Amino acid sequence: MDFAFASVVAHSPAVLVVDIGGSRVKLFASRSRNTASFKSGNELGPDALMRSVKRLSDTWEYDVVSLGYPGATGPGGVVADPGNLGAGWVGFDFAAAFGRPVRVVNDAAMQALGAYEGGRMLFLGLGTGLGSTIVGERVLIPLELGCLRHSSGDTLGVLLGKEGLARLGEDAWRHAVHETCAQLRLACGADYIVLGGGNAALVDPLPPDTRRGGNEDAFTGGVRLWQEWMEHHDTPPSDIWRVVW
């Protein structure tokens, strides 16, 4: 266990992190460092998710749950069904299903929180579309920068997502990533950018003031959502790492 991650775990309750992806769901228990995963896909709904999560984590110890969801979330949980999973997510009571407190955030936001190293950071997730989040001073702001229109006529979500990569080819797609990073870093006043998602590895060389996120950032972010809870029993977690919806 590296020192930085050990510090996060030491100031948190035992957290179960559930990172829901379009192809796999990944699980992590902070206290024991158990991990597991299973296939997701366009037929996965919340009931099926819970069956698999409970089966795989049956012997794990955890006090609270962080759930990274690949779609829009709000203070009450999921607000829209994702395009790459099944239906039934909106209004699902995860706290009742787990029997424990649950925080639900967008998956890109959870990964961004795990990658954060101070200052004002812009996170861009390069995957099926474009995930985006800005983090600074214990405030986490999920964004929808993929909706912005590029001069080509495409949205940034299409241009920098898997559709744009397939259509443009790697060289032109990398050029678009570099161009977009420079513009968004200035527009957001970010000190640096972290590139995450499955296609971040294709961006080589990296743009200036940019680094890649790690594979375990989502796990670190899920634990960090509850950081210092043990020392602040009378303080809601949202006042420790505050998510602006």
Buried (B, 14 or more C-beta within 10 A) or exposed (E): EEEEBEEBBEBBBBBBBBBBBBEEBBBBBBBEEBEBBBEBEEEBBBEBBBEBBEEBBEEBEBBBBBBBBBBBBEEEBBBEBBEBBBEBBBEBEBBEBBEBBBBBBBBBBBBBBBBBEEEBBBBBBBBBBBBBBBBBEEEBBBBBBBEBEBEEEBBBBBBBBBBBBEEBEEEEBBEBBBBBBBEBBEEBEBBBBBBBBBBBEEBEEBBEEBBBBBEBBBBBBBBBBBBBBEEEEEEEBEEBBEBEE
